[in-house]
Amino acid sequence: MRRSPAAPPFRRILTAALLGLALDSGGLLLDVAPGGQVAGQTILNVERLQPGDVEGWHWGVEGALSVSRGNTKYEDLLAGVVLGYRWDDDWLRGFAGLDYRNQRGKELERDRYLHLRHNHWLTQRWQSFHFIQLQTSHRNLLQDRTLLGSGLRVRLFGGRTTFDLGTGAMYEREDLDPDRVTGPHPVESRLWRMANLVVATRRLTESVRLVGVSYIQPAFSDFGDLRTLTDLSLLISLTDQLELAIRSEWRHDRQPPENVDADDFLLRTGFAFSFR
């Protein structure tokens, strides 16, 4: 359903642009890992990339770019694309993206991912989910990761505020860069993890919504091997297709390699386009 803007689109775009400039100039675009080491392993959050209330074909793009010249020279590009089709009680979509950072000719980050997901509604509240994910991360020493999983998800309540819980299992195949891993951490791992998720949304106004997502993924063989992701996003609709996205992300890996930090915090602004 298309929403009527609460204010003239031009005024809202101008306000958001000024807000984005103010936030960026104030140092909001951050990627902080304590101690300056590489960060905790990434869990891909597809919830914030997908639009709601869709039928048939839909696609969307999100992006954020930061460029610095002078005493510090770097480029930081984050981009993601989603393409999906929804019919009757099924929803199929694919996500692809990259996160690239280069500073003074030194490549700091080159993350790429491809994620395919299918949801089937068993009832109005219950749905199954199935996914496969391919991922590489230069910054996180990750040469290759393949995830394959399935589970069930239930909506506890809906309306202006929604709250979903989900659980399932996924197989994780992970290969790290043997030349960069230090300590006794295995370079290759093949294991099963729980795939738990919590998704909460709140529509603050007709044009502003809050999306919170948490993933909790312990290994079945060792619950001390735990990876989590908590993402909180503020989405401000500027037009029917364009949103300003302000998001924070905290990742935690309880058993990382010695030269990888357990925690990773990210705060970023950008724009998202959705066509449906």
C-alpha positions in Angstrom: 0.0 0.0 0.0 1.4 3.4 -0.9 1.6 5.9 1.9 0.8 9.6 1.6 3.7 11.7 2.6 3.3 13.7 5.8 5.2 16.7 4.3 6.0 17.9 0.8 8.6 15.5 -0.7 11.0 18.3 -1.6 11.0 19.7 1.9 11.5 16.2 3.4 14.4 15.4 1.0 16.1 18.7 1.8 15.7 18.2 5.5 17.1 14.7 5.3 20.0 15.8 3.1 20.9 18.5 5.6 20.6 16.0 8.5 22.8 13.5 6.7 25.4 16.1 6.0 25.3 17.2 9.6 25.7 13.7 10.9 28.5 12.8 8.5 30.4 16.0 9.3 30.0 15.3 13.0 31.6 11.9 12.6 28.6 9.6 12.5 30.0 7.4 9.8 32.1 5.1 12.0 33.4 1.6 12.1 35.0 1.0 15.5 36.8 -2.1 16.6 38.4 -1.9 20.1 42.2 -2.0 20.0 42.4 -1.3 16.2 42.4 -5.0 15.3 40.2 -6.7 12.7 36.6 -7.1 13.8 34.3 -9.9 14.9 32.9 -12.3 12.3 30.0 -11.0 10.2 26.5 -12.3 10.3 24.5 -10.9 7.4 21.3 -9.1 8.4 18.8 -9.3 5.5 15.8 -8.1 7.5 16.7 -4.4 7.1 17.3 -4.8 3.4 13.8 -6.1 2.5 10.8 -3.9 2.0 7.4 -4.8 3.5 3.9 -4.9 2.0 5.1 -6.2 -1.4 3.3 -8.3 -4.1 4.9 -9.6 -7.3 8.3 -8.4 -8.4 10.2 -5.9 -6.3 13.8 -4.6 -6.0 15.8 -2.2 -3.9 19.2 -0.6 -3.5 20.9 0.8 -0.5 24.3 2.6 -0.4 26.6 4.8 1.6 29.8 6.4 0.4 32.5 8.2 2.4 35.5 9.8 0.7 38.3 11.7 2.5 41.2 13.7 1.0 44.0 15.6 2.7 45.8 14.3 5.8 43.8 11.1 5.6 42.9 9.6 2.3 40.4 6.8 2.1 37.3 5.6 0.3 34.5 3.6 2.0 31.7 2.2 -0.1 28.8 0.1 1.2 26.2 -1.1 -1.4 23.5 -3.7 -1.3 20.9 -4.9 -3.8 17.7 -7.0 -3.3 15.6 -8.6 -6.0 12.5 -10.6 -5.0 9.1 -12.0 -6.0 6.1 -12.6 -3.7 3.1 -14.7 -4.6 0.3 -16.2 -2.6 2.0 -17.7 0.5 5.6 -17.7 -0.8 8.3 -15.1 -0.9 11.6 -15.6 -2.8 14.4 -13.0 -2.9 18.1 -12.6 -3.4 20.5 -10.2 -1.8 24.0 -9.2 -3.1 26.3 -6.6 -1.7 29.8 -5.4 -0.9 31.7 -3.3 1.6 34.9 -1.8 0.3 37.4 0.4 2.1 40.8 1.6 0.9 43.2 3.9 2.7 46.3 5.4 1.1 46.6 2.5 -1.3 46.1 -0.1 1.4 43.1 -2.3 1.1 41.4 -2.5 4.5 38.2 -4.3 3.6 36.7 -6.2 0.8 33.5 -7.9 1.9 31.1 -9.5 -0.6 28.0 -11.6 -0.1 25.2 -13.4 -1.9 22.2 -14.5 0.0 19.1 -16.4 -1.3 16.0 -16.8 1.0 12.6 -18.3 0.7 9.7 -17.9 3.1 6.5 -19.9 3.1 3.4 -18.9 5.2 1.9 -21.9 6.9 -0.7 -19.8 8.6 -1.2 -16.0 9.0 1.3 -16.0 12.0 3.6 -19.0 11.2 6.1 -19.2 8.4 9.0 -21.3 7.4 12.3 -19.9 6.2 15.1 -21.5 4.1 18.4 -19.8 3.0 21.8 -20.2 1.5 24.6 -17.6 1.9 28.0 -17.2 0.2 30.4 -14.7 1.7 34.0 -13.5 1.7 35.6 -10.9 4.0 39.2 -9.7 3.5 39.0 -7.7 6.8 37.8 -10.6 8.8 40.3 -13.1 7.4 37.5 -14.9 5.7 38.3 -16.6 2.4 35.0 -18.3 2.1 31.9 -19.0 4.1 28.8 -21.0 3.0 25.7 -21.2 5.2 22.7 -23.4 4.5 19.7 -23.3 6.9 16.0 -23.7 7.6 13.6 -22.8 10.5 10.3 -21.6 11.7 9.2 -18.0 12.5 6.1 -16.8 14.4 4.6 -13.3 14.7 3.6 -12.8 18.3 1.8 -9.6 17.6 1.4 -7.1 14.7 0.0 -3.7 13.9 1.9 -0.5 14.5 4.4 -2.5 16.5 5.4 -6.0 15.3 7.4 -8.7 17.1 8.6 -11.9 15.5 10.6 -14.8 17.0 12.3 -17.5 14.9 14.5 -20.5 15.4 16.1 -23.2 13.2 19.4 -24.8 12.3 22.1 -24.0 9.8 25.2 -25.7 8.5 28.3 -23.5 8.4 31.3 -24.2 6.2 34.1 -21.6 6.9 37.6 -21.2 5.6 40.0 -18.5 6.9 43.1 -17.2 5.4 45.9 -19.5 6.7 48.6 -16.8 6.2 46.8 -14.3 8.5 45.4 -16.4 11.2 47.4 -16.5 14.5 47.0 -18.8 17.5 45.4 -22.2 17.7 42.1 -21.2 16.0 41.2 -23.7 13.3 41.6 -22.4 9.7 38.7 -24.6 8.5 35.5 -25.4 10.4 32.5 -27.5 9.5 29.7 -27.3 12.1 26.0 -26.9 12.8 24.6 -23.8 14.5 21.3 -22.7 15.9 19.7 -20.0 13.7 17.7 -17.9 16.2 16.3 -14.4 15.4 14.3 -11.7 17.0 12.7 -9.0 14.8 10.8 -5.9 16.2 9.5 -3.0 14.3 7.7 0.2 15.4 6.1 2.8 13.2 6.8 6.1 14.9 5.0 8.3 12.3 3.6 7.7 8.8 7.1 8.4 7.5 9.4 7.1 10.2 9.9 3.6 11.4 12.3 1.7 13.7 13.6 -1.8 12.9 15.5 -3.9 15.5 17.0 -7.2 14.6 19.0 -9.7 16.7 20.6 -13.0 15.5 21.8 -15.5 18.1 23.8 -18.4 16.7 25.5 -20.8 19.1 27.2 -24.0 17.8 25.3 -27.1 18.7 28.5 -28.9 19.7 29.7 -26.1 21.9 27.3 -23.4 23.2 30.4 -21.3 24.2 31.0 -20.9 20.4 28.5 -18.1 20.1 28.0 -15.4 17.4 25.5 -12.6 17.7 24.4 -9.6 15.7 22.2 -6.7 17.0 21.1 -4.1 14.5 18.9 -1.0 15.1 17.9 1.0 12.1 15.9 4.3 11.9 14.3 4.6 8.4 12.8 7.9 7.3 10.6 7.8 4.2 11.4 10.8 1.9 9.2 9.6 -1.0 7.4 6.3 -1.7 10.7 4.9 -3.0 13.4 6.7 -1.1 14.4 6.3 2.6 17.2 7.8 4.7 18.7 5.0 6.8 20.5 5.6 10.1 21.7 2.4 11.6 23.9 1.0 14.3 25.2 -2.6 14.4 27.0 -4.6 17.0 28.6 -8.0 16.3 30.0 -10.4 18.8 32.1 -13.5 18.2 32.9 -15.3 21.5 35.7 -17.5 19.9 37.5 -15.5 17.3 41.1 -16.0 16.2 43.8 -14.3 18.4 44.2 -11.4 16.0 40.5 -10.8 15.5 38.5 -8.7 18.0 35.4 -10.3 19.6 33.3 -7.1 19.2 32.6 -4.9 16.2 30.5 -1.7 16.4 29.2 0.2 13.3 27.3 3.4 13.0 26.4 4.5 9.5 24.1 6.8 7.5 22.9 6.1 3.9 20.0 6.0 1.5 17.8 3.1 0.4 15.6 2.9 -2.7 12.7 0.4 -3.0 10.6 -0.3 -6.1 7.5 -2.4 -5.8 
